[in-house]
Amino acid sequence: MSFIDADKRKFFNEVKEKSGQPIELCYQCQKCASGCIATGFADYYPNEIIRLVQLGQKERVLSSSSIWICSSCETCGVRCPNGINTAEVMDTLKEMAIAAGMVKEKNINLFHNTFLNSVRSYGRVYEMGMMVTYKIKSGDMFSDIPVGMEMFRKGKMPVLPHRIKAIGKIKDIFNNTTR
């Protein structure tokens, strides 16, 4: 990585260290992109994000939609011949974008925090409570009521939450992470 200046190299090293992934090993085979379910909605393919990180393109990466559209399904990591878990890199980039105040997607940080608060409280996602909280805070109350009603009708969105038995362990995980 000697061909990039110190600031760009710093970004590369920070992403590598925080994600724990050997991103220098990516040689753009595109196997991650060929299995990615989100590429039709993203501004960069997963391999392109990795390449931009390798080149130290901090602003382009942290302000991209791609890091937020990634669902962390881990298909990319399974396909990678060099064992790079791109979903882990994307999660790292999300946290870095939040810290830098460079979140591009409308209300994504609100959704992200609402989701995590649901998991923190119940040990799993309580969909009904999470969505009601998100809808109220985002001000977007009615845009997807038909979908919500269909989920409720099919039993996919229970009215009451279910807590896991080991909720204390979940709380310990949250307490031991740096947010």
Contacts in CASP RR format, 6 or more apart in sequence:
PFRMAT RR
TARGET T0000
AUTHOR 0000-0000-0000
METHOD contacts of the structure
MODEL  1
MSFIDADKRKFFNEVKEKSGQPIELCYQCQKCASGCIATGFADYYPNEII
RLVQLGQKERVLSSSSIWICSSCETCGVRCPNGINTAEVMDTLKEMAIAA
GMVKEKNINLFHNTFLNSVRSYGRVYEMGMMVTYKIKSGDMFSDIPVGME
MFRKGKMPVLPHRIKAIGKIKDIFNNTTR
1 9 0 8 1.000
1 12 0 8 1.000
1 24 0 8 1.000
1 54 0 8 1.000
4 12 0 8 1.000
4 55 0 8 1.000
4 56 0 8 1.000
7 56 0 8 1.000
7 58 0 8 1.000
8 55 0 8 1.000
8 56 0 8 1.000
8 57 0 8 1.000
8 58 0 8 1.000
9 56 0 8 1.000
11 53 0 8 1.000
11 56 0 8 1.000
11 57 0 8 1.000
11 58 0 8 1.000
12 23 0 8 1.000
12 24 0 8 1.000
12 53 0 8 1.000
12 54 0 8 1.000
12 55 0 8 1.000
12 56 0 8 1.000
14 96 0 8 1.000
15 23 0 8 1.000
15 53 0 8 1.000
15 89 0 8 1.000
15 92 0 8 1.000
15 93 0 8 1.000
15 96 0 8 1.000
16 22 0 8 1.000
16 23 0 8 1.000
16 24 0 8 1.000
18 92 0 8 1.000
18 95 0 8 1.000
18 96 0 8 1.000
19 85 0 8 1.000
19 88 0 8 1.000
19 89 0 8 1.000
19 91 0 8 1.000
19 92 0 8 1.000
20 88 0 8 1.000
21 84 0 8 1.000
21 85 0 8 1.000
21 86 0 8 1.000
21 88 0 8 1.000
21 89 0 8 1.000
22 82 0 8 1.000
22 83 0 8 1.000
22 84 0 8 1.000
23 50 0 8 1.000
23 53 0 8 1.000
23 54 0 8 1.000
23 84 0 8 1.000
23 89 0 8 1.000
24 54 0 8 1.000
25 82 0 8 1.000
25 83 0 8 1.000
25 84 0 8 1.000
26 47 0 8 1.000
26 50 0 8 1.000
26 51 0 8 1.000
26 54 0 8 1.000
26 80 0 8 1.000
26 82 0 8 1.000
26 84 0 8 1.000
27 82 0 8 1.000
28 47 0 8 1.000
28 51 0 8 1.000
29 47 0 8 1.000
29 81 0 8 1.000
30 45 0 8 1.000
30 47 0 8 1.000
31 76 0 8 1.000
31 79 0 8 1.000
31 80 0 8 1.000
31 81 0 8 1.000
32 45 0 8 1.000
32 46 0 8 1.000
32 47 0 8 1.000
32 50 0 8 1.000
32 75 0 8 1.000
32 76 0 8 1.000
32 77 0 8 1.000
32 79 0 8 1.000
32 80 0 8 1.000
32 84 0 8 1.000
32 86 0 8 1.000
33 39 0 8 1.000
33 45 0 8 1.000
33 46 0 8 1.000
33 47 0 8 1.000
33 48 0 8 1.000
33 76 0 8 1.000
34 79 0 8 1.000
35 75 0 8 1.000
35 76 0 8 1.000
35 79 0 8 1.000
36 42 0 8 1.000
36 45 0 8 1.000
36 46 0 8 1.000
36 75 0 8 1.000
36 76 0 8 1.000
37 71 0 8 1.000
37 73 0 8 1.000
37 75 0 8 1.000
38 66 0 8 1.000
38 69 0 8 1.000
38 70 0 8 1.000
38 71 0 8 1.000
39 45 0 8 1.000
39 46 0 8 1.000
41 65 0 8 1.000
41 69 0 8 1.000
42 64 0 8 1.000
42 65 0 8 1.000
42 66 0 8 1.000
42 69 0 8 1.000
42 70 0 8 1.000
43 64 0 8 1.000
43 65 0 8 1.000
43 66 0 8 1.000
44 52 0 8 1.000
44 64 0 8 1.000
44 66 0 8 1.000
45 66 0 8 1.000
46 66 0 8 1.000
46 70 0 8 1.000
46 76 0 8 1.000
46 86 0 8 1.000
46 90 0 8 1.000
48 66 0 8 1.000
49 61 0 8 1.000
49 64 0 8 1.000
49 66 0 8 1.000
49 67 0 8 1.000
49 86 0 8 1.000
49 89 0 8 1.000
49 90 0 8 1.000
49 93 0 8 1.000
50 84 0 8 1.000
50 86 0 8 1.000
50 89 0 8 1.000
52 60 0 8 1.000
52 61 0 8 1.000
53 61 0 8 1.000
53 89 0 8 1.000
53 93 0 8 1.000
59 102 0 8 1.000
61 67 0 8 1.000
61 93 0 8 1.000
62 93 0 8 1.000
62 96 0 8 1.000
62 97 0 8 1.000
62 100 0 8 1.000
62 102 0 8 1.000
63 97 0 8 1.000
63 102 0 8 1.000
63 104 0 8 1.000
64 104 0 8 1.000
65 104 0 8 1.000
65 105 0 8 1.000
66 90 0 8 1.000
67 90 0 8 1.000
67 93 0 8 1.000
67 94 0 8 1.000
67 97 0 8 1.000
68 94 0 8 1.000
68 103 0 8 1.000
68 104 0 8 1.000
68 105 0 8 1.000
68 108 0 8 1.000
69 105 0 8 1.000
70 86 0 8 1.000
70 87 0 8 1.000
70 90 0 8 1.000
72 87 0 8 1.000
72 90 0 8 1.000
72 91 0 8 1.000
73 87 0 8 1.000
74 85 0 8 1.000
74 87 0 8 1.000
76 84 0 8 1.000
76 85 0 8 1.000
76 86 0 8 1.000
76 87 0 8 1.000
77 83 0 8 1.000
77 84 0 8 1.000
77 85 0 8 1.000
77 86 0 8 1.000
77 87 0 8 1.000
80 86 0 8 1.000
94 112 0 8 1.000
97 103 0 8 1.000
97 104 0 8 1.000
98 109 0 8 1.000
98 112 0 8 1.000
103 109 0 8 1.000
107 134 0 8 1.000
107 138 0 8 1.000
107 140 0 8 1.000
110 134 0 8 1.000
110 137 0 8 1.000
110 138 0 8 1.000
111 134 0 8 1.000
111 138 0 8 1.000
114 130 0 8 1.000
114 133 0 8 1.000
114 134 0 8 1.000
114 137 0 8 1.000
115 125 0 8 1.000
115 130 0 8 1.000
116 174 0 8 1.000
117 130 0 8 1.000
117 133 0 8 1.000
118 124 0 8 1.000
118 125 0 8 1.000
118 126 0 8 1.000
118 129 0 8 1.000
118 130 0 8 1.000
118 133 0 8 1.000
119 125 0 8 1.000
119 170 0 8 1.000
120 170 0 8 1.000
120 171 0 8 1.000
120 174 0 8 1.000
121 161 0 8 1.000
122 161 0 8 1.000
122 162 0 8 1.000
122 163 0 8 1.000
122 164 0 8 1.000
122 167 0 8 1.000
123 163 0 8 1.000
123 164 0 8 1.000
123 167 0 8 1.000
123 170 0 8 1.000
124 162 0 8 1.000
124 163 0 8 1.000
124 164 0 8 1.000
126 161 0 8 1.000
126 162 0 8 1.000
127 151 0 8 1.000
127 156 0 8 1.000
127 157 0 8 1.000
127 158 0 8 1.000
128 152 0 8 1.000
128 157 0 8 1.000
128 158 0 8 1.000
128 159 0 8 1.000
128 161 0 8 1.000
129 161 0 8 1.000
131 148 0 8 1.000
131 157 0 8 1.000
135 141 0 8 1.000
148 157 0 8 1.000
151 157 0 8 1.000
164 170 0 8 1.000
END
